[in-house]
Amino acid sequence: MLKLNFTQFPVLETDRLILREHAISDARLLFEMRTNEMVMKYIDRERPKDIMEVKTFITAFNDGFESGDNLAWVIALKDKPDEMIGSIGYWRTDFANHRAEIGYMLHPDYWRKGIISEALKCAIDFGFEEMNLHTMKANINVENDASRQMLIKHGFKREALFRQDYYFRGQFLDSEIYGLINPHH
């Protein structure tokens, strides 16, 4: 059975980025992203009502790491490590099957600069090499072509189309599931 037993939060670095633990001080920027309709256009989740709700969300992220259930990073530029520009992480971990869902979001000011690609590669490598995941999946809104292309670029394959499997804001939505198998297994 898979276990996520890190003694301390794993901070990751790429050429331009630092992936670090969420801090309560990130609440304002996370609130701005989670209420930005451009960012949330294809993220079918309710928007937070206030910053306090986001602080609770951050605490849940960090508690999830402490209990070994999930692992979510803030994406920040190395030259501005305290300024959140996005997030990436694993949740819905299926310990029995060594599988987790990966997801990400980025502030629009940083779109089309290769940042999600850089963060995604780093998170994938960590997921396979350090977490010992056998597979990872991503669940996207079928209209999110940018995310679809990003996943395909990083080797994900479409595994399923679920028709009207998700109810959000008064309508049933379709979901596409993409998967990636650990090449080292």
MOURJO-V601424 format. One record per residue. N is the residue number from 1. OMEGA is omega in whole degrees, -180 to 180 (* if undefined). D_CENTER is the distance of its C-alpha to the mean C-alpha in whole Angstrom. Layout:
n->{N:N}
omega->{OMEGA:OMEGA}
d_center->{D_CENTER:D_CENTER}
This chain:
n->{1:2:3:4:5:6:7:8:9:10:11:12:13:14:15:16:17:18:19:20:21:22:23:24:25:26:27:28:29:30:31:32:33:34:35:36:37:38:39:40:41:42:43:44:45:46:47:48:49:50:51:52:53:54:55:56:57:58:59:60:61:62:63:64:65:66:67:68:69:70:71:72:73:74:75:76:77:78:79:80:81:82:83:84:85:86:87:88:89:90:91:92:93:94:95:96:97:98:99:100:101:102:103:104:105:106:107:108:109:110:111:112:113:114:115:116:117:118:119:120:121:122:123:124:125:126:127:128:129:130:131:132:133:134:135:136:137:138:139:140:141:142:143:144:145:146:147:148:149:150:151:152:153:154:155:156:157:158:159:160:161:162:163:164:165:166:167:168:169:170:171:172:173:174:175:176:177:178:179:180:181:182:183:184:185}
omega->{178:174:176:-175:177:-179:174:-177:-178:175:-177:179:172:178:-175:-167:167:176:-173:179:174:176:178:179:176:-171:-177:-179:178:176:179:180:-176:174:179:-176:175:-180:-172:-175:-178:176:-171:178:178:179:177:-179:-178:-178:179:178:178:177:176:178:179:178:179:174:-176:175:177:175:-179:-179:178:-178:-179:-179:-177:-178:164:171:177:174:-179:-178:175:-172:-179:-177:180:174:180:176:178:179:180:172:-174:-179:177:-172:-177:-176:177:-175:175:177:177:178:-176:173:-176:176:-177:178:-175:178:175:177:179:-175:180:179:-180:180:-179:178:-180:-179:177:179:179:-180:-179:-173:-175:180:-179:174:173:177:171:180:174:-180:-177:170:-175:179:-176:-178:-180:179:177:-179:178:-180:179:178:-177:171:179:177:177:-180:-175:167:177:-177:177:-177:-174:-179:-179:177:172:178:176:-176:174:177:171:179:176:-178:177:-180:179:-178:-179:-179:*}
d_center->{23:19:19:17:19:19:21:19:16:15:15:14:16:17:19:18:15:15:11:13:13:12:16:18:19:16:17:18:16:13:16:17:13:13:17:17:18:17:13:13:16:13:11:14:14:16:16:17:21:21:20:21:19:16:17:18:14:13:16:14:11:14:16:14:14:17:18:16:14:10:9:7:8:9:10:14:17:19:22:20:18:19:17:14:13:9:6:3:4:6:8:11:12:16:18:21:19:17:14:11:8:5:3:3:7:10:13:16:18:16:16:17:18:16:13:10:12:13:10:9:12:12:9:11:14:13:12:15:18:17:15:17:15:18:15:12:11:9:10:11:14:17:18:15:17:15:12:14:16:13:12:16:16:15:17:15:18:18:19:19:20:20:23:23:21:19:21:20:22:25:24:23:20:20:16:16:14:14:14:15:17:18:21:22:23}
